[in-house]
Amino acid sequence: MKLIEFKNVSKVYKNGVTALADVSVTINKGEFVFVIGLTASGKSTFIKMLYREEKPTKGNVFVGGLNVGKIRNGKVYKLRRKIGIVFQDFKLLPKLTVYENVAFALECVGMKEKDIRPKVMNALERVGLKSKIRSFPGELSGGEQQRVCIARAIVNEPKILICDEPTGNLDPETSEEIMKVINNINKDLGTTIIMATHDKDIVNRMQKRVLLIEQGVLAGDYAKGSYKAHEAD
Amino acid sequence: MKPIRIIIRSFRDAFKSVVRNFSLSFASIMCTTITLILVAVAIVSAANISNATKLIEDELSIIVYLEKETSEEKIENIKTDIESQSNVEKIVYKSKDEWKHELEDYDDTFDTVLNYLEDNPLLETFVVKTKELNKMEDTANYIKSISGVKTVKYGEGSIDTLVTVFDIVQKVVVIVVIALILVTAFLISNTIKLTIFSRKSEIEIMRLVGGSNIAIRLPFLIEGFIIGIIGSIIPICVTIYGYVILYSQLNGRLFTNLIMLIKPYNFVFQVSGVLVIIGGLVGMYGSLKAVRKYLKI
């Protein structure tokens, strides 16, 4: 079942830079896809289009049946409620506790207080942070903060989890833990995962489908287990 | 149920963030306070000047003295003639006996002198009220030209100029009030912008986790409202106490009996109401304007 579809998508920024040129790709429900490429390859633009931080200049992007480029600014929340986003810089609110940060995502949606609690606890248990609900982000390590960010992204039970360089700021061991958490979400909940990264070790070890973007073009679409990163060195 | 929950949460969040970001909220509140005090002063002056102008204008009328021995028929004719003038609002016949009684009441000397004379030496008159003060002179001149009219008398020159000056001052004050309100809006919205700028990331995250624009705006809207209302407390106190004290110190008049101040009760409350409304609205406007910028992500 198609969940995400890029149809001849191009993106030209106002300053004339072409970030993506005629990209077409489909991603099915439950897949785990890495998006790799060098800095400024268009990888970030690709990811940002999934949650409509950028709109395509040409072509259409469909996410969960919604035409992303056609959503008005005031209706973007409809798309964002279907997806969870994990950021490289975590984007946690420093004045809220771990629990409040995760609950924030549900409060924004207007959920009942008594429904929020079990969902938040559930999400925090999944990322292994149940013991730290009263801590503030500043008191946590980078890996723990990223796990809070993942918990916030999955608390709404989205169909798609978008991870934009989630291990970019973390050391290899912590990255390993984070990948385990993300992989489990994919396996246990059937959440479709799209993850941008330039960590070759992770890509090599995980053996998942890989989309390689080079200079704005989809240079390769490697099926599960057929990609080895050494050639890109 | 869902909208109500969002509203309740917005109130909670708004109060929370006024308290949590107290130093910035305080700056916004002080800014509101200072500008609203200026607005209050301007409104009070404007209202008083317009009130005084009106009172003086009401009192100004043309007195038409008729020739002695004018027949009743002729008096009636003169009355219709004057009434046909477009600038005439009201015309009242005032007989010489009425004048006599009035003068007698006014001063004992008149009483003695008038009673000494056998005949009433005064003239029959009309008291004419005009619609527009500026055209009073023209009207008076016209009435003077009617046959049977001996002379006319109207507002002394000094009062005339006073009214003109008041007219100008009144217009200037109205402009000042409007300008002050605009400046207040600008200042408050800028200060609130600073408050909200510090919470840019919060708005961003709300957008990214799927908060609708209304749900994002509402807490900020309420926060701006709260800041505006709190900011109007001191100006209201200044208005109420200040004006009441001023009124009693001046015995309700300014310089002369001509310029009467507006009675403080009800008036101060009306001004307070206006201040609260300005504070609240401007606060909300400021925060809406500030949030809009960050809703594009």
Interface residues (C-beta under 8 A of the other chain):
Chain A: Y51 E53 N73 G74 V76 Y77 R80 R81 I85 K91 L93 K95 F104 A105 E107 C108 V109 G110 M111 K112 R152 N156
Chain B: M1 K2 P3 R5 I6 R9 R20 S201 E202 E204 I205 M206 R207 L208 V209 G210 G211 S212 N213 A215 I216 L295 K296 I297
